[in-house]
Amino acid sequence: MRPYQWSKNCFIFAPAFFAFGSYPLTFIKPLIISFFGFSLVCSAIYIFNDILDRESDKLHPSKKFRPIASALISPYKAGIFSIFLMGGGLIMLYVCLSSLSPKPNFSLFIPVCFYICLNFVYSTLFKHFAIIDIFCIAIGFVLRLFIGSIVINIALSEWIVIVTFLLALFLALAKRRDDVIILEKSGTKMRKNIDGYNRTFLDIGMSISASLVMISYIFYTIDESVQERFHTDKLYFTSIFVLLGIFRYMQITFVEEQSSSPSKILLKDRFLQCAILGYICSFVVIIILK
């Protein structure tokens, strides 16, 4: 199920965070339900992907210990469990819709179904093509934003969509860099499309993505509509913590060469956690004090 990967689904809460004070607290419960429901859907997709990748995972230094790759669970049983999780997740999302209105707006299922279809095509086709694979991953993060925005019924800022896409692209490039390092050290190809990447390409791609993330976020903080919504022009101070987080992740990637799993890094790295906490606190304090 990879519950540690559920941290990615915290992007569902991002629209609520960036619309701080613009929605009633009654939306908190549906947001939490949608988070867990979508997380079950994601777990079902992870299992499906693990079934397809079980042979290549056996060659990976860490993925070889996954239940399917290590033969602890048969592909058949894993497939049944995946269907069970998918059904449970969709039911929870329906419950989320029912709690919002007596007549549910099924528009929530549009990004969810698109995510499921995207990942099915990704697992069976797109992941074999360099560049296309990382763009699919980035789109998946943007879809999480739309799920959160539909739940609280608030339009997303274009800048936040752009920042999220670029940040996800940055993380995906870092993950591919780890695959390249494994190839250089062991000669083992972790994925078929790895020949479409090398260190130089990925390093430049990460640098460009990181720069665009910062530029886009600063544009968000000085956008007139954002300043009017929060009644403050001081949000640009929060960009310090964004820069800290990006620099730390680049240090982990380039210096420590440990960028295989963004979710595990986020759960273990105290520096990143402090940067994120500092960002959240500074954002809220600036809005409250305005």
Buried (B, 14 or more C-beta within 10 A) or exposed (E): BBEEBBBBBBBBBBBBBBBEEEBEEEBBEBBBBBBBBBBBBBBBBBBBBBBBBBEBBBBBEEBEEBBBBEEEBEBEEBBEBBEEBBEBBBEBBBBBBEBBEEEBEEEBBEBBBBBBEBBBEBBEEBBBBBBBBBBBBBBBBBBBBBBBBBBBBBEBBEBBBBBBBBBBBBBBBBBBBBBBBBBEEEEEBBBEBBEBBBEEBBBEBBBBBBEBBBBBBBBBBEBEEBBEBBEBBBBBEBBEBBBBBBEBBBEBBBEEEBBBBBBBBBEEBEBBEBBBEBBEEBBBEBBEEE
